[in-house]
Amino acid sequence: MAFYRYRKNGGQITNESIDAVNPWLNEDTTYEDVLTDPSLSVSLNPDLPKIWTGTEVRNATAPEIAAFSLGEAEDENLKARTESSNLVDEKNDRAKVIKGLALATLDEINILRSQHGLNPRDPSQIKTAIKNKINTGDAD
C-alpha cells in the first residue's frame, strides 16, 4: 500500500511510505492527515515536491511550492497558540510564574477599579481573558 502524509493547510505532501500498515496511524491529525493509495498523476517526478489537490497527488507548481512555507508558518502559529493557551491550565513552575504575574497584575487592576467604584475582577475572568487573547491572535 502507498501512504502519503500531507498538510491539511495547502496539501503539501510531507512524507511517503510503501508499507503494509499506515506508519502514521497514531499521529495527531490536527494539521496533517494521511492518504491511502490515492489517485496519482501519471507524470510524477520523484525529485519534485508533491501536493494533494483533493482528488490526486501530483507534482507541485512553483507558486504552490512557494505557498507551502506560508501554510507551515500558519500551522506553527496555531500550534503555538494552542500550547500557550494550554499553559494557562498547567500546574508546573513555568505556569506558576505566569499565573503569579497575572494575579499580581489583577490585584493592581482591582485597586484601580475599586477607586472608581467598579466591581473587582476575579482570577477566572483573567484566565478567560488571557485565553481569548491567545486564541484570537492578539498575543501573536
Secondary structure, DSSP 4 states (H G I P E B T S, - for coil): -EEEEEETTT-BEEEEEE-SS-TTTTS--SSEEEEES--B-TT--TTS-EEE-SS-EEEPPHHHHHHHHHHHHHHHHHHHHHHHHHHTT--SHHHHHHHHHHHHHHHHHHHHHHHTTPPPP-HHHHHHHHHHHHHTTTT-
